[in-house]
Structures are given as structure tokens and as C-alpha cells.
Amino acid sequence: MKLVVVSAGLSVPSSTRLLGDRLAAAVGARTPVEVEVVELRDLAVEIAHNFTNGFPGRKLSAAQQAITAADGLIVVTPVFSASYSGLFKSFFDVLEQDALAGKPVLIAATGGTARHSLVLEHALRPLFAHLHAVVVPTGVYAASEDWGAEGLDGRIERAAGELAALMTGLGSARPAKDDLAVVPFAEQLAALRPTG
């Protein structure tokens, strides 16, 4: 299975990329995945050109194809002005309309203070719901003080477990768009609960 990490971190090294890597490793510990990382800072110029000329450049096109072919996504953004970064939003604006429909997505963000943790629920979750993705219940927010502190590892593990469960449940026998099965919410929720 293919897992794509979309990182909107701007610095090198980036805490945003670090969080994406830790989430991908936690998913990989549960189910075999081939991980591809899309660094948005490397695509910034091509994203801007796509808005002005309507055509993706070579690297942006490859990133879009990776997203479309993925069995699951981890998306991580730094918080700017109490929301996702403009670069992050711009990337998802230039995707094909149904590229994320039915795709399992784990949302995550990094910021300097815990006060911005609601960005997951007030910005990221609505964005990916609008894009018709299947967003895992647990989002992961990491403030500066969370690195090395209690709690972050647990959130990473829980969210990774939820994404792995969705990827293995949907990825192995994903129905055609015209033949989608209705699964009761209680059944879906039970499949996400950790066993043991």
C-alpha cells in the first residue's frame, strides 16, 4: 500500500516534517506501506504558476499523481494566523476535484503554542470533509512544548492506528465509485477501536 505524507513545513529541519515522519513510521509499524513525502516548499513556484497558467509543472504533476494513487494520506501544516498555511491550502486548491474522494486522511499540525490546537477541528477537518476525504477521528497537534513531553506519542499511535485500519479496510477491496457499499457508523467505529 502507498502512504503519502504532505508536509507544508518551510524550514530545514522542520518540526512539521518531523511530525509527518513520526506519523508515517507509526502507520508503517502497523501495516506494510511504501511512504512518499511531498514537500510543499519545493513546489511553491509551480503551485503559483498553476494558478496563473492553469497547468502543473513536472514536479507538481508528479505530486498530484502520487496523491491520486495513494491508499492513504498524512497531511501536516504549520499554523499561520490561526489556520493552515497559504501554501498548504494552495496545494489542495490545484488538485483535481475528486482526487481525495473516499481517501483516508490523517490531519496534523504544528505550532508554537497549544492555543492553536483547535486548527485541526476548525480549519483542517472542514477542508478535507469538503474534499470528500475520510478523515480519521484523531488529529495530531504538536506545540513546541509537546516534543519530548507525555501525550504526543499516545496521540501519534492512536491516529496512526486509525489510519492503518482505514487503509487496510478500504485499500484491499475498494469498491468502484458507482458501487459504494453503505457501512453502518457503529461498524466503522468498532473497526477503528484498538484490540487487546
Number of C-alpha atoms within 10 A of each C-alpha: 15 17 27 25 25 24 27 30 25 18 10 8 9 15 23 26 27 15 25 29 18 15 28 25 16 20 26 17 14 14 14 13 19 13 19 17 19 22 16 22 15 13 21 17 12 19 25 16 14 18 13 9 8 11 14 20 15 11 14 23 17 13 23 19 14 18 23 19 16 22 25 30 27 24 24 29 32 26 24 13 9 15 19 21 16 13 19 20 15 16 21 17 13 17 19 12 11 12 18 24 16 19 24 27 28 28 25 27 30 28 22 13 14 14 10 19 21 15 24 22 12 12 13 24 22 13 16 20 15 11 20 17 21 19 23 21 15 19 23 24 27 24 19 13 11 17 13 9 9 9 11 16 17 11 17 24 20 22 24 27 24 23 30 29 22 22 25 16 14 16 18 10 8 15 11 8 9 6 8 10 10 6 8 8 9 8 9 13 11 10 14 19 12 10 6 3
